[in-house]
Structures are given as structure tokens and as C-alpha cells.
Amino acid sequence: VEKEKKYILKHIDLSEQYKNESFYLSHSRYAKLKHESFSKDFDVSEIERCHFTQSEIDKLNIGSYEKIEVEP
């Protein structure tokens, strides 16, 4: 059984505003979703709370995100 691909979602507009940080959508314990900032050189693909399947992305009403595939 093939696993569904996972993606991280980098917020384009927020990330362009900061020199050393990028902002990513993540699952939150207290709110449904939130943005988290990480240094530009940090590998966010290791952070599972930032992983989304295509079916989850399709349910979101989101705009300016760069969708980056996470390697299995």
C-alpha cells in the first residue's frame, strides 16, 4: 500500500518579509492551524506537525503558499 505524499506549506508573503526566517503552516494543539517561523536554513521537513497530505490541503481555503513535497 502506497502512503499518501506529504507536503510542507511555506507562506510566501510572510516569508518574503523576513531576512532570516520562513513561515510554515502547522497543525496546532490549541487552534486548528497556525504559522510557525523557522530560520531559513532549518530543514522543516523533519517537523511532523508541519506535514499535510494533499487531501488536507484540498480542504483548506488557502492562497499564497509554496507546496514542498516531503521525502519519505
C-alpha contacts under 8 A as a table, 3 or more apart, distances in Angstrom:
res1	aa1	res2	aa2	distance
4	E	53	T	6.59
4	E	54	Q	7.87
5	K	53	T	6.04
5	K	54	Q	7.17
5	K	69	E	7.28
5	K	70	V	7.38
5	K	72	P	7.87
6	K	51	H	5.77
6	K	52	F	5.33
6	K	53	T	4.70
6	K	54	Q	7.06
6	K	69	E	6.03
6	K	70	V	5.48
6	K	71	E	7.88
7	Y	51	H	5.42
7	Y	52	F	5.15
7	Y	53	T	6.18
7	Y	54	Q	7.47
7	Y	67	K	6.20
7	Y	68	I	5.27
7	Y	69	E	4.35
7	Y	70	V	5.19
8	I	24	Y	7.16
8	I	25	L	7.42
8	I	44	V	7.69
8	I	45	S	6.80
8	I	50	C	5.72
8	I	51	H	5.16
8	I	52	F	6.21
8	I	67	K	5.95
8	I	68	I	5.24
8	I	69	E	6.50
8	I	70	V	6.78
9	L	24	Y	5.53
9	L	25	L	5.61
9	L	50	C	7.47
9	L	51	H	7.95
9	L	52	F	7.82
9	L	65	Y	5.64
9	L	66	E	5.60
9	L	67	K	4.87
9	L	68	I	6.37
10	K	15	S	7.50
10	K	22	S	7.13
10	K	23	F	5.82
10	K	24	Y	4.44
10	K	25	L	6.61
10	K	65	Y	5.24
10	K	66	E	5.01
10	K	67	K	6.60
10	K	68	I	7.62
11	H	14	L	5.73
11	H	15	S	5.95
11	H	22	S	7.54
11	H	23	F	5.50
11	H	24	Y	5.64
11	H	25	L	7.09
11	H	64	S	6.09
11	H	65	Y	4.51
11	H	66	E	6.44
12	I	15	S	5.30
12	I	16	E	6.20
12	I	23	F	7.92
12	I	64	S	5.65
12	I	65	Y	5.35
12	I	66	E	6.31
13	D	16	E	5.31
13	D	17	Q	6.68
13	D	64	S	6.79
14	L	17	Q	5.37
14	L	18	Y	7.20
14	L	22	S	7.31
14	L	23	F	6.29
15	S	18	Y	5.74
15	S	21	E	6.46
15	S	22	S	4.41
15	S	23	F	5.36
16	E	19	K	7.34
16	E	22	S	7.68
18	Y	21	E	5.56
18	Y	22	S	7.15
20	N	39	S	5.67
20	N	40	K	5.53
21	E	37	S	6.06
21	E	38	F	5.44
21	E	39	S	4.39
21	E	40	K	4.95
22	S	37	S	5.49
22	S	38	F	5.53
22	S	39	S	6.21
22	S	40	K	5.53
23	F	35	H	6.07
23	F	36	E	5.43
23	F	37	S	4.38
23	F	38	F	6.48
24	Y	35	H	5.37
24	Y	36	E	5.37
24	Y	37	S	6.39
24	Y	38	F	7.91
24	Y	50	C	6.98
25	L	33	L	6.80
25	L	34	K	5.76
25	L	35	H	4.63
25	L	36	E	6.45
25	L	50	C	6.13
26	S	33	L	5.66
26	S	34	K	5.46
26	S	35	H	5.99
26	S	36	E	6.73
26	S	49	R	5.41
26	S	50	C	4.23
26	S	51	H	7.19
27	H	31	A	7.89
27	H	32	K	6.25
27	H	33	L	4.75
27	H	34	K	6.48
27	H	49	R	5.21
27	H	50	C	6.32
28	S	31	A	5.30
28	S	32	K	5.61
28	S	33	L	5.21
28	S	34	K	6.16
28	S	49	R	7.50
29	R	32	K	7.23
31	A	34	K	6.99
38	F	42	F	6.36
38	F	44	V	7.54
39	S	42	F	5.41
43	D	46	E	6.23
44	V	47	I	5.43
44	V	50	C	7.41
45	S	48	E	7.29
45	S	50	C	7.51
45	S	51	H	7.47
45	S	70	V	5.78
45	S	71	E	7.88
47	I	50	C	5.67
47	I	51	H	7.22
48	E	51	H	5.21
51	H	70	V	7.78
52	F	56	E	6.02
52	F	57	I	6.51
53	T	56	E	5.20
53	T	57	I	6.33
54	Q	57	I	4.96
54	Q	58	D	6.06
55	S	58	D	5.07
55	S	59	K	6.54
56	E	59	K	5.31
56	E	60	L	6.70
57	I	60	L	5.23
58	D	61	N	7.72
62	I	65	Y	7.44
